[in-house]
Amino acid sequence: MAVVILFSGIVQGYLTPLLPEVGLRLHIGAVGQNNIYLLSQLAFAVMTPLLSRLGDLYGHRKLLRVALAMVASGSLLIAVRPSALTLAVGVTLQGALVGFFPLLVGILRSHAPERNRIGISLLVGVLLIAIGVGGLVAGALSEDHAEAGLWTAVPVAVLAVVAGLVLPGDAPRGGRFHYGAAALLTVGLVALVVVLAQGSTWGWGAPRTLALGVAAVAVLAAWVAVEHRSAHPLVSVRMLSNPRLAVVSGYTFCAAFGTIGFLGANVLFLGASRSATGYGMGLGPQAIATISLAMVTAGFAGSTLTPRLARRLGDRAVLASGGALVALGFLGMALFHDTLTQYVACALVVGLATGLFESITRTLSAEVVEEQETALAVGLNELALSLGAAIGAAVIGAFFAAHAVRGTTRIAESGYLWGWGACACAALVGTALALRYRSPREAHATYGLRSTRSGELA
């Protein structure tokens, strides 16, 4: 499982830093590079619920092997024949990596439920470290030839495919796949992600932005209505009404808003020249990659500590602590960003909190449902994470656009201050949600829900 997650992290970390240089060599402009990023986001949004549901129906290992084949094929295609077309097709195929975590958690829970929490914390830690290492390795390979870095994921892809072949299988749960609901959900999510990704470019008040946003809401509302009437729903609406899952998903959205949504802006601040802009650290790509690796190393520490902290303090305390640390880190950035030491210290706090929240939310989202719905529940949490990150990046981008220095491409320092403040506010909302989380016994008393022997809610 760790090898599969290692592959996921490498794929998520290696391509983004290469795109500017590779795009230049392949004559792909800024718009084309943005469209490649948009394709990957669309693939993430669409494949998360589909792969999760299919895994619950037909077996988690079977769908994991399909997802591994897709991601490996996309990685190989990009490396062998890099072009605008193969990059577009490749990142779309790589989008299947969003199924890895939900499907692996399904296998883990069916074969070793007693190791569920320790296993998830380890997998989250490996994922965070792999994202940082992927960028460093790709950067090193591309120093002499930009396209050489595109081979970063290929050797790990071979190992991951082998790992998928030797993982234990699980029995299919049975049931039917609702194709109509899948079509509605796909169209609704595509429309929503396009609005989030392109809203700052088109203008949030532009007619096509508003029209597409309304269409997304309407289609998703129609999807909910269809699911209510279906005997074989794609996503159980009852699951969405589970108060514990709702709290965890809302918390995930708020935490991802800043911790992941600000990653691009973090690179910009670290690379900004103080002499030219009045702020920033003036670091080069290698130094920025080193700081990013330090952040994910702190995340690894947070992830591995999560099971122990949950045993001693309780799940609600860990959730609230993660949100409070995110808020503290971003408030620190807003107040103390004049020296590299101050800024990195705050960034490490955010990195530590990232490991905490990613581990505890994935654990709890698996435990609040029955075993046959494990992959879908974790998949919904992954979707909340992706949407939180996308909306966070969009909001921060809007602040940057509003605080651009007239006549230049520079961003005023006030744009970063607003961005840090928004991330801190979102984290505080997540902390307030965390305080509403109830353990199985408390949930039984408060909501009248039945707790099973393993601690899930049925």
N, C-alpha and C positions, 0 to 999 in steps of 0.2 A: 504494500500500500504506500509506503514511504517513497518507493521508486516512482510510482505513478504520480504522486503529488510533487516529487522533485521535477518531473517532466512538465507538469502544469506550471510550476513556478518559473522554470527556465523559459518556457514559451511566453509567459506574461512579461518577463523582464528583458528579453534580448532584443526584440524588434524595435520598440519605440525609440531608443537612443540611436539606432542606426538609420531611421527613416530620413532625417534631413540629408545626410551624405549619400545614402543609396538613392534617394529621390533625385538628387542633383545629377548623379551618374546616369540614371535611367530617364532623365528629363521629365520627372513628375513634379509639378509645381506644388505650391502650398495648398491650393484647393484640392489637388489630387491626393496629397498626403492626408488632408483632413477627411476626404471621402473614404480612404482606406481605414482610418480610425473609426469612422462612422459605421462602416461595414462590420467591423469587429464588434462594436457595441450592439448592433442589430442582431448579430448572430448570438451573442451572449443572452440577450433578452428573449429571443425566440426559443433557443434550445434548452434553456434552464428548465421550464416546466415540462416540455415535451420529453426530454430524456429521463427526467425524474419519474414522470408518470409511467412511461414505457418500462422503466426498470422495475417499478413496483408491480406491474402487470405480468411481465414476461421474464423476470429474473434480472437481478442487478449485475451479475457477472457478464451475462450475454450483452446487455446494453453498454457495459463498461468497455468490452472488447470492440464494439462498434464505434464508440466514441474515441477510443485509442487509435483505431485504424484511421479515423477521419483526421485527427490532429496530426498523427505521424505523416499521413499523405500530404496534408497541407504544408507541413514543415519541409518535407523533402521537395515538393514542387517549388516552393519559394527559393530553396537553395540551389536546385539544379538549373532552373531557367528563370532567373529573376527578370521580371518585366512588370509593367503596370497591371496587365491582365492576371498574371500568375500571382502577384501580390494580393490582388483583390480576391481571387478564388482561394488562395492559401489562407488568408486571415479568416475567411468565412468558414472554411473547414476547421481551422484551429478554434473557432468559437465553441466547438463541442467539448472543450476542456471544462466548461461550466458544469458538465455532468459528472466529472470525476468525483468531486467531494460528496454530493448526495448519494451516488451509487456506492462509493466505498463505505460510507457510514451505514448504508443498508446492509452490506455484507458483514461489516463489523458487528452490527447489532444482532444479526441473525446467528452468527457463529461464536461471538465472544462478548455478550452483553455486559459481563462483569468488567470488561476492559474498555467500555465505551468512552468514558471520560478521559482516561489516560491516553487512549489511542487517538482521540480527536485532538487533544492538546498537542501531541507529538506531530500529527499531520499538519496542523496549523503552523507550528514552529518550522517544520521543513519547508512548507510553502513560502513563508516569509523570507527565510534565508535564501531559498532558490531564486526568488525574484531578484534579490540584490546581486547574487552571484551571476545570474544570467546576464545582467547588464555589464558587469565587469569583464566577464569572459568575452562577450560579443565585442566590447570596446577594444580589448587587447587584440583579438583576431583581426579587427578591421583597421588597425593602425596603418598597415602597408597597403591594404586593398579593402575598400569598404564592403564589397560583396562577400568577402571571406567570413565576416561575422554572421552571415545568414545561415552558415552551417552549424551554428552553436547548438541548436536543438536536435540535430539529426542523430548523433550518437546516443543521446539520452532517450530519444524516441525508440530506438531499437531495444534498449534495456526495459523501457516501460511496456512495450508490446509483449516482451517475454514475461514480465511480471504479471500482466493481465492474463496470460495463458496458464500460469501456475496458481493463481488465486483460487480458493475454493468456490464452488458453485452454490447456488441457492435455488430452491424450488420456485417456479413461477406461481404467482398468486392467483392467476386467472382473472377473468373479467373481459370487458370490451373497451376498445379505444374509441372515444367520441370524436370523430373527424370534424364534424360541424363545429363543436366547441373549440377544437384545436385551431381551425381556420379563423374563427372570430378572435380568439386570444392572440394569434400570430399577427393579424392585421392591426388589432388594437395596440399591441406592444410596439410594433414597427412604427406606427404613427406617433406614439408617445415618445419613443427614443429619438426619432427624427426631429420632433419639436424641441426636445431638450438639447440635442446636439447642435441644431442649426438656429435656434431661437435668437442667440446673440448676434449671429451673422445676418439673418433676415430682418431682425428687429422684433422685440417681443410684442409690439402692438401692430405689426404688419398684418394685412388681411390673410395672407397664406399661413402665417404662424397661428393666428386665431382660428382659422378654418380647420387646419389640421388638428389643433388641440381639441376643438369641439368634436371633430370626427372621432378622435381617439377615445374621448370620454363616452361618446354614444355607442361605439362598437364594444367597448369594454362593459358598458351597462347591459348591452344586448347579450354579451357572453355570460354575465352573471345570471340573467333571466333564463337563458337556455340551460345553464347548469342546475338551476333550481328545479327545473321540470324533468331533468334527465334521470333515467334509472341507472345509467352508467356514466356519471360525470367525469370530465377530464380532471377537474380539481374539486374536491368536496367543499361545498360552500360551508358545511358544518365545520370543517377544519378551519376555515377563515374566521369563523365566529368564536373559535376557542379563545378565551380571554388571555390565557398564558401565551399562546402562539402570537396573538395580536400584539401583546406587550413586547415580546422578544423581537418581532419583526419591526415594530415601530422604533425600538431602541437601536436595532441594527442600522436602520435607515439614517437616524440622527448621528450615530457614531461615524458611519461611512461618509456622511456629508463632508466632514472636515478631514478625517484621517486619510481618506483616499482622494476625495475631491480636490484637496489642496496640493497634491503631489506635484502636478505640473507647475503651479505657481511657486512652490518651494524651490524647484530647480531654477526658475527665473530669478528669484531673489538671491540665491547663492551665487549665480553667475553675473548678476548686475554689477557694473563698475561704479564704485562710490564717487569717483571723480566726474563721471558723466551724468549720474542720476541723483547723487546726494544720498544714496543708500546702497545696500548690497554688500557682498563679500568679495566680488571679483575673482571667483574661483574658476578653474578650468574643468573640463569634463571628468578627468581622472579624480580630482579632489571631490567633485560633487558626487561621483559614484561611490567614493570611499565613505562619505557622510551618509549616503543612502544605505550603504551596507551596515553602517553602525546603527542606523535606525531600525533596520530589520533584525539585527542581532538583538537589540533591546526588545523587539517584538517577540523573538524566539524565547527570550527569558520570561517575558510575561505569559506567553502561551504555556510553557512548561510548568510555571508556578500555579496556573489556574486551578487544576484539580485539588492541590493541597490547600489553596486559599478557600475554595468552595467548601471543603470539608470542615475547615476551622471557622470560617466566618458566615457561610451560607451563600446560596446562589444570588439572592437579592443584593447582599453587600458587595459581592464581586461585580455584579452588573453596575451598581451605583458607583463603585470605585473607578471602574473603567471610564464611565462618562465624566466623572469629576476630574480624572487625570487628563482626559482630552481637553476639557475646558481650561484647566490649569495651564497646560502646555501652550495653547493658543493665546490665552491672556498674557502669558509670559513673553511670547513672541511680540505681541503688540506693545508691551512695556519695555522689553529688554532685547533690542535687536541691533544695538550699535556695535557690538563686538562679536567675533565669530564664536568665542567661548560661550557667551550668553545665549546666542541663538541656537547653537548645537545642543546645549543643555536642555533647552525647551523642546527642541526637536526630538531628543531622546525620550523625554517624558511622553510625547505623542506616540513614539514608536513602541514604548512599553505598553501604553494603553491599547494600542492596536492589537497587540498579541493577546491581551486580556479579553477584549471584547469579541474578537473573532473566534477565540476558543470557547468562551462561555455561551455565546449565542448559538453556535453550531451544535454544541452539546445539548442545550435546552430545547432547541427546535426539534431535535431528534427524539427527545424524551416526552414531549407533551402529546404525542399521538400514538396510536397503536402501531405495532411493528410493521404491518403491511403498508403503512403510509409513511414510513420513515424517510425514504428518498424524496418524496414529494414535499414533505414538511421542511427538510433541509434545503431543498431546491427553492422553496418560497423564501426562505431566509437569504439564500444567495441572490435571489431577484431583488429583495429589499436592499441588499448591500449594493448591487449594481445600480439601482435607481437612485439610491442615496448619493453614491459617488458621482453619477451623471448630473443630478440636480445641483449638487455642491459645486461641481466644476462650472456649470452654467451660471450659477449665481455669482461665483467669484469672477468669471469672465465678464459678466454684466458690470460688476463694480470696476473692473479694470477699464472697460470701455468708457464708463462714465467719468473716470478719473485720468484719462489719457491727456498728456500734455499737448495742447493745441499746436498743430503744425509739425509734430514729430510722431514717432512710433513709441515713444517712452511712456511709461505709466508713472503717475505721481505716487509718492509714498503713501498718500492718503488712500489710494486704491488697495494697497496691502493692509492698511489698518482696518478698513471696512471688511476686507476678506477674513482677516484673523478674528475680528469681532463676530462676524456671521458664523464662523466655525465654532467659536466658543459658545454662542447662544444656542446653536443646534445641539451641541453636546450637553448643555444644561437642560434642554427639553428632554433629551434622552435619559439624563439622570433622574428627572422627575418621573418619567415612565418606569424606570427601573425600580423606583421606590413603590410602585403599584404592583410589582410582581409578587405573586403569592406562591409559596411552596405547595405541594399537593395537598397537605392537610389543611392549610389555610384556604386554598382554593375550594376545597370541599365544603368548608364552613361558609365561605363568602358567596360562592356561585352555585352551590348544590351540585357540583360535578363529582363523578365517581372516580376515586383514585384506585389504580390497579396496584398489585403487589410490587411491581417494579418501579412504581413512582410516576408512571405516565397518567395522563388523563384520558379516559375513554369517552 
